[in-house]
């Protein structure tokens, strides 16, 4: 699996973390289940199958120790469950899962069931999990409902704090980005601010954007590699117009920031989407969630209240957040690029083909624009 920097290319001014991944934020773990099966004409309920599920565990004790969170919607033709309570409480209380549009329900139920297994002796336990989606119906038998509860369980059980699989994996398996094969991508940034050193990590499920708008580090890559050179899968799927896809952005940080500050971080991730050429098209679902692990264990658990007294938490002043904004923008930008570079050409249902962004042509174009290796 190649990543953007493996091509000798760089992006942004801030340094990445050791893994250049959301898992550079201590305690964050990611797992995936990838479903690829069958070829040929679409047979509803049988395949071809090109889908999966991605699970993000914000920290080990998330079931008992909520953390602060904030959210932003760039364009709302999409779904991320549980956001009303995130907005109301300013807290994230569950792991996060990302899948395809028509599998939100089964993954939502499965995430509750996974948590119930840890609370079998608590009949009053309840959960409002966060489950997000993007549409993979151009390549996948999306109406065949192939994602099952055990696929979410497997992703959760496999969740690791190591390198994150990218490209045609997990919920990103069947996704298309800027008319190339897209999918799952991640990146991170380190930043000094407010008297401390912090990490911001981002994971995206990239299924958005048009070819002509693809911009990388100021280079007009989409114009230089048009669809008459590398065809778009959407050209074979006439029922759906370009720019109707979506992107899910999950931002994690260890900086001590409050819900209103995390909402502002989530907003800034949309600028990273824009820097690569995404605009939140009319039929696009572009939803962002940001969370901080900094105050884990210090926020009262409303599911099992143990204290009614005052609680002290750490927080950075708002003036210190601008550096975090830039870290979020850059990490989002590179996460999208990693999704594009890591993805491989995929043939889906009815022979519809999502072509990978050709690495040699990308390096050639970046070099032409003075952004090449070296």
C-alpha positions in Angstrom: 0.0 0.0 0.0 1.5 3.3 -1.1 0.8 6.6 0.5 1.2 10.1 -0.8 4.6 10.7 0.9 5.8 7.3 -0.4 5.9 9.0 -3.9 8.4 11.5 -2.6 5.6 14.2 -2.3 4.8 16.3 0.7 1.9 18.6 1.6 1.5 21.3 4.2 3.9 23.0 6.6 3.4 21.1 9.9 5.1 17.8 10.7 3.1 14.6 10.8 3.1 12.2 13.7 5.1 9.0 13.7 2.5 7.0 11.8 0.9 10.0 10.0 -2.5 8.6 11.1 -5.4 9.2 13.5 -3.8 6.6 15.7 -1.0 9.0 16.5 -3.5 10.4 19.1 -2.8 8.2 22.1 -5.6 5.8 22.8 -7.3 6.0 19.5 -7.7 2.6 17.7 -9.0 1.7 14.2 -10.3 -1.6 12.8 -11.8 -2.5 9.5 -13.8 -5.3 7.9 -13.6 -5.4 4.1 -16.1 -7.3 1.9 -15.1 -8.1 -1.7 -16.8 -10.9 -3.4 -18.1 -11.8 -6.8 -17.9 -10.3 -10.3 -20.1 -9.6 -13.3 -23.7 -8.4 -13.6 -25.6 -7.2 -10.5 -27.7 -9.9 -8.9 -29.6 -8.3 -6.1 -28.8 -9.9 -2.8 -25.9 -11.9 -4.3 -23.4 -9.3 -5.5 -20.9 -8.3 -6.6 -20.0 -7.1 -3.1 -17.7 -4.1 -2.6 -18.3 -2.7 0.8 -17.4 -3.0 4.5 -17.2 -1.2 7.9 -14.6 0.9 9.7 -14.6 1.2 13.5 -12.9 3.9 15.5 -12.5 3.5 19.2 -11.7 7.0 20.7 -10.2 5.6 23.9 -10.3 2.3 25.8 -12.8 3.5 28.4 -15.2 5.2 26.1 -18.2 3.2 27.5 -17.7 4.5 31.0 -15.7 7.7 30.4 -17.3 10.1 27.9 -15.1 12.6 26.1 -15.8 16.1 24.6 -16.9 16.3 21.0 -18.2 18.7 18.4 -19.7 18.4 14.9 -20.1 20.3 11.7 -22.1 19.6 8.5 -20.8 21.1 5.3 -23.7 19.7 3.3 -26.4 17.5 4.7 -27.4 14.8 2.2 -25.9 12.1 4.4 -26.2 10.5 7.8 -24.2 10.4 11.0 -26.4 9.0 13.8 -26.2 10.2 17.4 -25.3 13.8 16.5 -28.3 15.4 18.3 -27.0 14.1 21.6 -23.4 15.1 20.7 -24.6 18.6 20.0 -26.8 18.7 23.1 -24.3 17.3 25.6 -21.0 18.1 23.9 -19.9 14.6 24.6 -19.0 11.4 22.6 -20.0 8.3 24.5 -19.5 5.5 22.0 -17.1 4.2 19.4 -17.7 5.4 15.8 -18.5 3.3 12.8 -18.5 4.2 9.1 -20.2 2.0 6.4 -22.3 2.3 3.3 -25.6 4.3 3.1 -27.9 1.3 3.3 -26.0 -0.4 6.1 -26.3 2.3 8.8 -29.2 0.5 10.5 -27.5 -2.8 10.9 -24.2 -1.3 12.0 -26.0 1.0 14.5 -27.8 -2.0 16.0 -24.5 -4.0 16.0 -22.6 -1.3 17.8 -25.2 -1.3 20.5 -25.1 -5.1 20.8 -21.3 -5.0 21.0 -21.5 -2.6 23.9 -24.3 -4.5 25.6 -22.0 -7.5 25.8 -19.9 -5.5 28.2 -22.9 -4.5 30.3 -24.8 -7.8 30.5 -25.6 -7.2 34.1 -27.0 -3.8 33.5 -30.5 -4.2 32.0 -31.0 -0.4 31.9 -27.9 0.2 29.8 -28.6 2.4 26.8 -26.5 3.7 23.9 -26.8 6.3 21.1 -23.9 5.3 18.8 -22.3 7.4 16.1 -22.6 5.6 12.7 -21.8 7.4 9.5 -22.1 6.5 5.8 -21.3 7.3 2.2 -22.8 5.7 -0.9 -21.0 2.8 -2.7 -23.8 1.8 -5.0 -21.9 2.4 -8.2 -19.6 -0.6 -7.4 -21.4 -2.5 -4.7 -24.7 -4.4 -4.5 -25.8 -1.8 -2.0 -29.4 -3.0 -1.9 -28.3 -6.5 -1.2 -27.6 -5.6 2.5 -24.4 -7.6 2.8 -23.0 -5.9 5.9 -23.9 -8.0 9.0 -23.5 -7.5 12.8 -20.5 -9.9 12.9 -18.7 -7.6 10.4 -18.9 -4.7 12.9 -17.9 -7.0 15.7 -14.8 -8.1 13.7 -13.8 -4.5 13.0 -14.1 -3.7 16.7 -12.2 -6.7 17.8 -9.4 -5.9 15.2 -9.1 -2.2 16.3 -5.5 -1.3 16.7 -3.4 1.7 17.6 -0.9 0.8 14.8 -0.8 1.8 11.1 -4.3 2.3 9.6 -5.3 0.4 6.5 -6.2 2.8 3.7 -7.7 2.8 0.2 -10.1 -0.1 -0.7 -10.8 -1.1 2.9 -13.5 -1.1 5.5 -16.4 1.3 4.8 -14.3 2.9 2.1 -14.1 -0.3 0.0 -16.5 0.8 -2.7 -16.0 4.5 -2.7 -15.0 6.9 -5.5 -13.2 10.2 -5.0 -12.8 13.0 -7.6 -13.7 10.4 -10.2 -10.8 8.2 -9.2 -11.0 5.2 -6.8 -11.3 6.6 -3.3 -11.9 5.1 0.1 -10.4 5.3 3.5 -7.5 7.7 4.3 -5.8 9.1 7.4 -3.1 11.6 8.4 -1.9 13.5 11.4 -0.1 16.7 12.4 2.0 17.7 15.5 1.7 21.3 16.7 3.0 23.5 19.5 0.4 25.7 21.1 -0.8 27.0 24.5 2.4 25.9 26.2 2.1 22.3 25.1 2.7 19.9 22.2 -0.4 18.3 20.7 -1.4 15.8 18.0 -4.3 16.2 15.6 -5.3 13.0 13.6 -7.9 12.7 10.9 -9.6 9.7 9.2 -11.8 10.2 6.1 -14.1 8.1 4.1 -13.7 9.9 0.8 -16.5 9.4 -1.8 -16.8 13.0 -3.1 -15.6 15.5 -5.7 -15.4 16.0 -9.4 -12.3 15.3 -11.6 -12.0 18.8 -13.0 -11.8 20.3 -9.5 -9.1 18.0 -8.1 -6.3 20.2 -6.7 -3.2 19.0 -4.9 -0.9 21.5 -3.3 -2.0 24.1 -5.8 -1.5 21.8 -8.8 -4.5 21.3 -11.2 -4.2 17.6 -11.1 -7.8 16.9 -12.3 -7.4 19.1 -15.3 -4.1 17.5 -16.2 -5.5 13.9 -15.9 -9.0 14.3 -17.4 -11.6 11.6 -17.7 -10.7 11.0 -21.4 -7.3 9.9 -20.1 -8.4 8.0 -17.0 -12.2 7.3 -17.2 -14.6 7.9 -14.4 -16.8 5.2 -13.0 -19.6 7.6 -12.9 -19.5 7.8 -16.7 -20.8 4.2 -16.6 -23.4 5.0 -14.0 -25.6 7.5 -15.9 -28.4 7.5 -13.3 -26.2 9.4 -10.8 -24.6 12.7 -11.6 -21.1 13.7 -10.6 -20.6 15.5 -7.2 -23.3 13.5 -5.6 -20.9 11.6 -3.4 -20.0 12.4 0.2 -17.1 12.5 2.7 -17.0 11.7 6.4 -14.3 13.3 8.4 -13.4 12.2 11.9 -10.9 14.5 13.8 -9.1 13.3 17.0 -6.9 15.3 19.2 -5.2 15.0 22.6 -5.3 18.8 23.1 -7.5 19.8 26.0 -10.4 21.5 24.2 -14.0 22.0 25.0 -17.1 21.1 22.9 -17.4 24.6 21.4 -13.8 24.5 20.4 -14.2 21.0 18.9 -17.1 22.2 16.8 -14.7 24.8 15.4 -12.1 22.1 14.7 -14.7 20.1 12.8 -15.6 23.2 10.8 -11.9 23.6 9.8 -11.8 20.1 8.4 -14.1 21.3 5.6 -11.4 23.7 4.6 -9.1 20.7 4.1 -11.8 19.2 1.9 -11.9 22.4 -0.1 -8.2 22.6 -0.6 -8.4 19.3 -2.5 -11.3 20.5 -4.6 -14.4 19.5 -2.7 -17.2 22.0 -2.3 -20.0 20.1 -0.6 -22.2 19.7 -3.7 -25.9 20.0 -3.5 -26.5 16.3 -3.2 -23.4 15.6 -1.2 -23.3 14.4 2.4 -20.2 16.0 4.1 -20.3 15.5 7.8 -17.5 16.1 10.3 -17.0 15.0 13.9 -14.1 16.1 16.2 -13.3 14.7 19.6 -10.6 15.2 22.3 -9.2 12.5 24.5 -7.6 15.0 26.9 -10.2 15.0 29.7 -11.1 11.3 29.6 -12.0 10.1 33.1 -12.7 13.6 34.3 -16.1 14.1 32.7 -19.1 12.8 34.7 -20.7 9.8 33.2 -24.4 10.6 32.9 -25.2 6.9 32.2 -24.0 6.1 35.7 -23.8 9.3 37.7 -21.4 9.0 40.7 -21.2 12.7 41.8 -23.2 15.8 41.7 -20.4 18.2 42.7 -18.3 20.4 40.6 -15.8 18.9 38.2 -12.5 20.4 36.9 -11.2 19.8 33.4 -8.3 21.2 31.4 -8.8 23.5 28.5 -6.7 25.6 26.1 -7.7 29.3 25.7 -9.4 30.0 22.4 -6.4 32.0 21.3 -4.3 28.8 21.2 -6.6 27.0 18.9 -5.5 28.6 15.6 -2.6 26.2 15.4 -5.0 23.3 15.9 -7.1 24.7 13.0 -4.1 24.5 10.7 -3.3 21.0 11.9 -6.8 19.9 11.2 -6.8 21.5 7.7 -3.5 19.9 6.7 -4.3 16.5 8.2 -7.7 16.4 6.4 -6.1 17.4 3.1 -3.4 14.7 3.4 -5.9 12.0 4.6 -7.9 12.6 1.3 -4.7 12.3 -0.7 -3.7 9.1 1.1 -7.1 7.6 0.3 -6.6 8.5 -3.4 -3.0 7.2 -3.6 -3.6 4.0 -1.5 -6.7 3.0 -3.5 -6.3 0.5 -6.3 -8.4 0.1 -9.4 -11.6 -1.8 -8.6 -14.1 -3.4 -11.0 -17.5 -3.5 -9.4 -21.0 -4.7 -10.3 -21.9 -4.7 -14.0 -18.2 -4.3 -14.8 -18.2 -0.6 -13.7 -14.6 0.3 -13.1 -13.2 2.9 -10.7 -9.6 3.6 -11.8 -6.9 4.4 -9.4 -5.1 7.7 -9.5 -2.0 6.7 -11.6 1.1 7.4 -9.4 3.5 8.1 -12.3 1.1 10.7 -13.8 0.6 12.3 -10.4 4.3 12.7 -9.8 4.7 14.0 -13.4 2.0 16.6 -12.9 3.3 17.7 -9.5 6.7 18.1 -10.9 5.4 20.2 -13.7 3.8 22.5 -11.1 7.1 22.7 -9.1 5.7 20.4 -6.4 7.6 17.2 -7.3 9.8 15.0 -5.3 13.0 16.4 -3.8 
